[in-house]
Amino acid sequence: MPRCKRGFTLIELLVVIAIIAILAAILFPVFSRAREAARRTTCLSNCKQIGLGLLMYVQDYDEAFPWLGEDYRHNNENTGFSTNLPAGPPNLNNIRGLFMEYTLYPYIKNYGLFGCPTLRPSPIKLGADNMPLNQFGSYGYSFGGIGPGCGAFTTSPAPLEVFVRLAPFLYPGRFDDVLAAGCNPQNYFVAGQPLAAIGAPSKVGMAFCNTYGAHYGVNDLDIIPPAIGGTGKNAVGITVGVYVDGHAKFITGSFPDMLRLGLCPFNQ
């Protein structure tokens, strides 16, 4: 007589499914961390190449760092011209391509380097000259604002400019002139500065990834102080920066630890 084939019982199937679920719960976070580690390495490489592009620019332009906007709020994405910046001096409004993706392309020749794989940058918009009209990338520049007014917030200040205005509270006694009348936030950043003025190139940042926590699996708002819109959790985060001497590295720590990379020590 033929034998009947015995299948799995319901209990056996449930046990197998439970084991698979447990293994998935253990392994998926490991795979996710490994994937993010690879993305951080790519971001670090991108930052390094951007830094080398900036240093080549400096050598071609009288050893002075370029004036570049810090983020998209100061760029008209339909025309590529700068907008909504203080009058200066210098007056940086109505200038084509006042951002890294435009200015550094002759040295980098690869728009892909401006995109962090973790942040997934916005789509690029190209003009008739095949040059970008928008700041589509994932990296910020050490630009802290122009003109007087360190002691009072202005419309849509850049994050580093906000930091300078909070510096006396974060680092008491180290920024005596920050709240002084007529203070210029730009005195603390590389934009527009001559290379010779930077006395500690290994400690002064030029460019950085535009996140405080994404590379660490932390929400940016959990790291940012509540005084400028954060949740108040004061979490530890991580970002990537490249310095004036050309080296790039991960910066881990609290909000001021990471933003310190954008400040020029000759003013500290």
N, C-alpha and C positions, 0 to 999 in steps of 0.2 A: 504494500500500500504506500502511495506517495505521502511524504511527510509535509505537514503544514509549516510554512516559514513563519518564524516568530518575529514580530516587529518590536520596536521600542514601546515601552509603556509610557503613559503620560508623565509619570514621576521621573523616569529616566530622561525624557526630553526636557523637562523643566530643570533638572539638575545640570544638563549640558548647557542649556541657555544661560543659567545663572553663572556657570563657570566662565563662559564666553564674556558675559557682561562684566564680571569682576576683572578679567584680564584686560578688557578694553578700557575700563576705568583706570587701571594701573598704567597701561602702555600709551594711551592717547596723550596724556599730559607730557610724557617723556618725548614722544614724537614731536609734539608742539614746541617744547623747549628746544629740541635739536634744530627744528626748522627755524625758530626765531634766532638761535645762535648763528645760523648760516646767514640770515638776513642782516644781523648786526655786523657780521664780517663784511658783507657787501656794502653796507652803509659806511663802515669805517674806510673801506677802499675808496668809495665815492668822495668822502670828505677829504681824504688825502689828495686825490686828483684835483679837487676844487682848490685846495690850498696851494698846490703847485701852479695851477693856472693863475691864481692871484699873485703869487711871487713873480711869475713871468711878466704879468701885467705891470707890476711895480718896477721891474727893471726897464721896461719900455717907456714908462711915463715918469721920468725924473724922480724915481724912487719914492713915489707917493702912492698911497692907497686910493683906490677909486671911491667916488661918492656913489653909493648904490642904496636903493631903498631896501628896507628890512622886510617888508611883506607886501602882499597884493593890494592892501588898502591905499597905497600911494601910487598905483599904476592903473591907467585906463586900458582895459583889456581889448578894447576895440581899435585903439590907435597905437598902443605901445608907448604913449607919452606919460611922463610922470605928472602927478596931480595931487592936490590937497596937502602939500608940504608947506611948512612955515616959510616966510619970505627970505629967511637967511640973515646975513650973508653966509655962504653964497645962495643965490636963488636957484633951486633945483627943479622948479616946476617947468613943465612943457619941454622936457628933454626926452628924446627917444631912447628907450632901452636902459632905463636907470635901474637895472637889476642884473643879477649874476648870470642868468641864462643867456642874456644878450651879450653882455660885455665880455664874458669869458669864453664864448664859443670859439673865437679864433685860436685859442690856446688849447681847448679841450676837444673840439671837433666831435662831440658825442653828447647829444641831449639826454641820453639815457642816464648819464652820470648824475644828473640833477634830481633823480627820482629815488627816494628811499623805498626799498621793497616792502617795508612794514607800513609806511604811511600811504603808499599808493597815490602818487600825485595826480592832480587834475590834468585833463587833456591839454596838449600843446596847441596853441593857435599861432599859425605862421602868417606873416605879412607877404606882400608882393616880392620882397627881397629875400624871402625864405628864412627870415630871422623871426624869432618869437615876438609876439605882441603881448604875451601875458607871462606873469610869474607863476609857472605851472609846477615848479619843483618843490622839493621837501626841505630845503636848506635855507637858513637865515644868515644874515651878514651882520657884522659888528658895527651897526649904525644906530646911534642913540638919540637922534633928533637934532634939530638945528635951532639956534636962537635962544634967547633968555627964557627963563621960566622953570627952573628945576624944582622950585618949591610948590608948584601948582600944576594940577593935571590939565592937559589940553585935550582937544577932540581926538579920539582914537590914537592914543600914544602907543608906540611900539613897546613890546614887553621889556626890552632892555632899558628903554627910556624910563619906563615905570620903575624898574629896579633902582636906577640911579636916584630917582626921587624918594624912594624908600630907604636908600642906603644909610642915612643917618640913624634910622631906627634899627636896622639890621646890624650895622657896624658902628656903634657910637664912638665918636672921636676920630674916625678915620677919614671922613669926607667933610672937612670943615667948610668948604665953599659950596656944598651942594644946595643949601638953602639960602645962600647969599643972593642979594639982588643982582640981577644981570647974569646969573650963572648960565653957562651954556652946557647942556648935557653932552654935546658932542666932544667935549674935552676928554671924555673917558673912553672913547672908542677909536678904532683904527681908521674908520672912514675919513678920507681927506687928510690923514696924518702923514707926515714924512717918515720914511723908514728909520731914519737916524734918531727920531724922537723916542723910539720905543727901546727902552733900556734893558728890558728883560724879554727877549723874543720867545723864549721857551714857556713863558707864563701868560702871554697875551693871545687870546683867541681871535681868529679871523672869521671863521664860518662854523656853523653847527647845525645839527639835525633839529628840525622844528618840533621836537617833542620832549617832554620831561619824563614820560613814563611808559610810552608805548613799547619800547624795547625791553621793558621790565615787567610788562603785564599789569601796569598801574595806570589808572586814569589821571590825566594831567591835572584836573581840578583837585584831586586829592593831594597833590604836591604843592600847588600854588597857595600862598597865604590868603586867608579870608579877606584881607584888606584890599586885594585886587581881584576878588571874585572866586577864590578857591573855597573848598568845602571845610577847611580847617582841620583836616586829618593829619596834615604835616607828614605825609608819607615820604619814604625814600624812593628816588627814581634814578633814571639813567639816561644820558644823552651822549652824543658823539660830537667831538669838536676837533678842529685843526688849528694849530698855533702858528705864530709868525715865523718860527724857525723851521716850519714845514712838517713837524711831527703831528700825527693824529692819534687820539686815544678816546676811550670811554671815560666819561665823568659820572661817577656814582655819588649820590648823597642827597642832601636836602635841597630845597629851592635855591637858596643863596650859594650853596656849594657849586651848583651847576651854572648859575648865571655869572659867577665870578670870572668865568673864562672869557667873558666879553669886555672886561674892564682893563684899561691900561694902567700898569703899576706906577708909571711916572707921575700919576695924579693921586696916588694913595699914600 
